[in-house]
Amino acid sequence: MTPLMRQYNDVKAANPGCILFFRMGDFYELFENDAVIASKVLGLTLTSRNNGGAKESALCGFPHHAAERYIPKMLAAGHRVAICEQMEDPKLAKGIVKREVIEVISAGTSFSENNLDAKQSSYICAFLKTRDGAALAIADISTGYFAVGQSTLANVESEIERRSPKEILVCAPMQTRIMQTNIPEQQFEFDFCKNVLEGHFKKIDLQDEYLTRAAGALLFYLLEQKKSGLSHIIKIDDIPWSDYMALDPATQRNLELTTPLHPEDSNSTLLSVMDFTKTAMGGRCLREWISHPLVSFENISNRLACVEELANSPIFLDDIAESMKPIPDMERAMGRVGSGRANARDVQSLGKSLLQAERIIDCLRNLKGKKFGEIASKLELARGKGQEICALLKDELPLTVREGNLIRQGASEEIENFREEIQGKKNWISNLETREKERLGIPSLKVGYNKVFGYYIEITASHAHKKVPGEYIRKQTLSTGERYITPEMKDVESFILNAESQLFEKEYKVFCELRNKVHEWRADLQIIANAIAELDCISSLALAARRYGLTKPIVNNGDRIKIAGGRHPVISTQPDIQFIPNEIDISNSETRFMLITGPNMAGKSTYLRQTALITLLAQIGSYVPADLAEIGIVDKIFTRVGASDRLARGLSTFMLEMTETANILQNATPKSLILLDEIGRGTSTFDGLSIAWAITEFLHDIPEKSAKTIFATHYHELTNLIEDLEHAANFQIAVKESNGKLLFLRKVLPGACDSSYGIHVAEMAGVPDEVVRRAKRILLRLEKEKIDPSDGAHKPKEAQLSFFEPPPMSENTELLLRELKAANPDEMTPMQALQFLGKIREYV
């Protein structure tokens, strides 16, 4: 094995599980299995060469400047990348060039803007099961956020779904779609983790073994990956489980709060229509607000009052929105400062943000809300800091910090004096020719420069007879004359040649002092950034209220949800859609169970989702798409909407449906809102009906589970059951049948629907005519056997339908009569009449 490959293998062994980007000159090289993987992911040409072994080794590579483009692709493919750099100049190296891994990059630990979504946090978390639940530590290394919490397993899984981390650290595999990184159990040991935390935070005590273990394991992983201090992580927050509404993972997905069910439908989320934020911090904050609705009446009311004041003050709203636009991403710039990665542009962006924060204070003086006063008070911390940064740095800055052009003219006395000295020496050189011509009386004398001799004085041969001063030192004889140097000239030349690098070093020193000072402000800067993000979110909700004509909801601690003229907040804002508003009035003390029947495609699922989304919007402190909305605060929203097999987890459609339903029945409270769509359809008809029946009784009759429930179903047999339940009522999605065709009216009306119109929907969908006609015959046969749910036990009669008995003699007659009644000869063309006659002949 060659020395190079021995070095490569040593580095590779020290970084297991990583794709190693191995720096060789101007290229990153990858060897063996890493090369095979990278060639497929990155589309690189795979070659091979003999590296001293018995056989050829796979090899691929790319120019070092392309790493920023290739690293995101490797992360997206689920790989971790170790960056191995040359730690010395190859020209000066004695033997093999020294190399070290300077950073390990994974999905959850990247600082690069190329790997980050500006308006989405880049979370990484550590998960640890406890005796009666789980502990969770979560961080965003790009901003310095770090928090821990301990709760039930359901709450922790819900929080993971809300945060959508890029990576999760575990000591035992778990079932999740998130990239998992298994770490050794000893890195979760209490004493080890306690030492890690104390080493970073100095004094900290989380008062709990599991919280300490989760936080310590996560922090150690981050420190090991970054190979540098993470001084921008300055505190550990608590995850406030009780401050916000419980939303299980299924509900978050079904309601499409921040992530679409189908990746291509990026405009289908609630966040996509409500996001009018102007800053990256505000965008991330709004995502957190939408996924964490509040449950405190006081907190909701305070936020809603701010939105109302801005929505009613369009001039001030526009001023604030415009003031937000120039503000760069303060949080991530601070993250780069804290990790020692910030360049001059990062620091300058913080300066500009702080200057803009001072301007926002002036906008807030016109507003009366208490919250605006609190935000203005926090922004006061910016006073003077922005001026200090921007007064020192130039307007146009390079990407690198060691090549000068950083410090503004006159900003640093030391640098200014040095620049003057440099200019003085350059002036001395430029004036030397004139001075010597006059002094020596040689008009042809000239001062020149070349790379061999540097600066020189040239005297032509015609004047060579004149006496040359004693300080002149002959350096070169030419056919045309002589070239000289002087000690003073060489001293000036040496100064000028070294001055540039010295100036760069002085500028870098002053910049580092500024960067360190900015880092010392990190606590204040975090407060300022949070205040800007909060104000941006409030103004975004106010802008949405004005853009869509939303209404301020009445939020209270009651048990009633009453909505008039309610609209789906996403669908109703789409262009070219004429949305039909609907009403709902549901409460624990009156009608708390709504059974909705109607055909597919009529709008049942939309009605369920819009009720949940209006409630959720009200509890984040937003205006809502309705003419009137009275929202009694709910503690949890549960949904069982839609179905999709999770074969990778071994869950069929029905198993998934029952798993999610079990979660609802176990965790619902009278303060909850439950939305059920087609429970029981994944199994046989009578199994499904029986399950739906029992669930209806359970949610209606058990006091501690009697949540406000909307149940959309095709089981029309349940409608008779509902009539016997005190706090339940039947509702239907209205349809109109004309000439055998269905018209969906999209209105929810009292009463039960007498048909599911499934065959009509199949016909509308283009199912062949012969299948539709056969389905109608089978339906007639099935309708001969009825299920009567009106008995006192509320249980379905045992029955078994037969598909093999001959049909009643009246079947074709009944079908013929239906077709004739549905026909309208006055509207038929001659051709349609002939086609109709041909159709009814089949029933004769």
PEBELMO-V850162 format. One record per backbone hydrogen bond with DSSP energy under -0.5 kcal/mol. NH is the residue of the N-H (numbers start at 1). CO is the residue of the C=O. Records with the same first field share a line. If there is no record, write none. Layout:
NH->CO + CO
This chain:
2->51
6->2
7->3
8->4
9->5
10->6
11->7
12->8
13->9
14->10
15->11 + 12
16->13
18->15
19->80
20->18
21->19 + 82
22->20 + 29
23->21 + 84
24->27
27->24
28->62
29->22 + 27
30->60
32->58
34->31
35->31 + 32
36->32
37->33
38->34
39->35
40->36
41->37
42->38
43->39
47->45 + 59
49->57
51->49
57->49
59->47
60->30
62->28
64->26
66->63
67->64
69->66
70->66
71->67
72->68
74->70
75->71
76->72
77->73
78->75
79->74
80->17
81->105
82->19
83->81 + 103
84->21 + 82
85->83 + 100
87->98
92->89
93->89
95->93
100->85
102->83 + 100
103->83
104->225
105->81
106->104
109->106
115->112
116->113
118->116
120->117
123->121
124->139
125->167
126->137
127->169
128->135
130->133
134->151
135->128
136->149
137->126
138->147
139->124
140->145
143->140
144->140
145->140
147->138
148->237
149->136
151->134
156->152
157->153
158->154
159->155
160->156
161->157
162->158
163->159
164->160
165->160
166->123
167->123
168->179
169->125
170->181
176->174
179->166
181->168
183->170
187->184
188->185
189->186
193->189
194->190
195->191
196->192
197->193
198->194
199->195
200->196
201->197
202->198
203->201
204->202
212->208
213->209
214->210
215->211
216->212
217->213
218->214
219->215
220->216
221->217
222->218
223->219
224->220
225->221
226->222
227->223
231->338
233->230
234->232
237->146 + 235
239->148
240->238
241->239
243->240
244->241
245->293
246->635
248->637
252->248
253->249
254->250
255->251
256->253
257->252
265->262
266->264
268->265
269->266
270->256
271->257
273->269 + 270
274->270
275->271
276->274
283->279
284->280
285->281
286->282
287->283
288->284
289->285
290->286
291->287
292->288 + 289
294->619
295->243
297->295
300->296
301->297
302->298
303->299
304->300
305->301
306->302
307->303
308->304
309->305
310->306
311->307
312->308
313->310
317->313
318->314
319->315
320->316
321->317
322->318
323->319
324->320
325->321
326->322
327->324
328->326
330->328
333->329
334->330
335->331
336->332
337->333
338->334
339->335
340->337
341->336
342->336
347->343
348->344
349->345
350->346
351->347
352->348
353->349
354->350
355->351
356->352
357->353
358->354
359->355
360->356
361->357
362->358
363->359
364->360
365->361
366->363
367->364
373->369
374->370
375->371
376->372
377->373
378->374
379->375
380->376
381->378
382->379
383->380
385->382
386->382
388->384
389->385
390->386
391->387
392->388 + 389
393->389
394->406
397->395
408->392
411->408
416->412
417->413
418->414
419->415
420->416
421->417
422->418
423->419
424->420
425->421
426->422
427->423
428->424
429->425
430->426
431->427
432->428 + 429
433->429
435->431
436->432
437->433
438->434
439->435
440->436
441->437
442->437
443->441
445->442
446->458
448->456
450->454
454->450
456->448
457->484
458->446
459->482
461->480
463->460
464->461
466->463
472->469
473->485
474->472
475->483
476->483
478->481
482->459
483->476
484->457
485->473
490->486
491->487
492->488
493->489
494->490
495->491
496->492
497->493
498->494
499->495
500->496
502->498
503->499
504->500
505->501
506->502
507->503
508->504
509->505
510->506
511->507
512->508
513->509
514->510
515->511
516->512
517->513
518->514
519->515
520->516
521->517 + 518
522->519
524->521
525->521
526->522
527->523
528->524
529->525
530->526
531->527
532->528
533->529
534->530
535->531
536->532
537->533
538->534
539->535
540->536
541->537
542->538
543->539
544->540
545->541
546->542
547->543
548->544
549->545
550->545
551->624
554->629
555->553
556->631
561->586
562->560 + 630
563->584
564->628
566->582
567->625
572->568
573->570
574->571
577->574
578->576
579->577
581->579
582->566
584->563
586->561
587->591
588->559
592->590 + 727
593->727
594->709
595->593 + 729
596->594 + 711
597->595 + 731
598->713
602->599
607->603
608->604
609->605
610->606
611->607
612->608
613->609
614->610
615->611
616->612
617->613
618->614
619->615
620->616 + 617
621->618
622->617
624->551
626->624
627->564
628->564
630->562
631->554 + 629
632->560 + 630
633->556 + 631
635->671
637->246
638->673
640->675
646->651
649->646
650->647
651->646
652->650
656->652
657->653
658->654
659->655
660->656
661->657
662->658
663->659
664->660
665->661
666->662
667->663
668->664
672->669
673->636
674->708
675->638
676->710
677->640
678->712
681->678
683->680
688->684
689->685
690->686
691->687
692->688
693->689
694->690
695->691
696->692
697->693
698->694
699->695
700->696
701->697
702->698
703->701
705->702
706->702 + 703
707->705
708->672
709->592
710->674
711->594
712->676 + 710
713->596
716->714
718->715
719->716
720->717
721->717
722->718
723->719
724->720 + 721
725->722
728->725
729->593
731->595
732->749
733->597
734->732 + 747
736->743
738->736 + 741
741->738
743->736
745->734 + 743
746->734
749->732 + 747
751->730
761->757
762->758
763->759
764->760
765->761
766->763
767->762
771->768
772->768
773->769
774->770
775->771
776->772
777->773
778->774
779->775
780->776
781->777
782->778
783->779
784->781
785->782
786->784
788->786
789->787
791->788
794->791
811->808
814->810
815->811
816->812
817->813
818->814
819->815
820->816
821->817
822->818
823->819
827->824
828->825
833->829
834->830
835->831
836->832
837->833
838->834
839->835
840->836
841->837
842->839
843->840
844->841
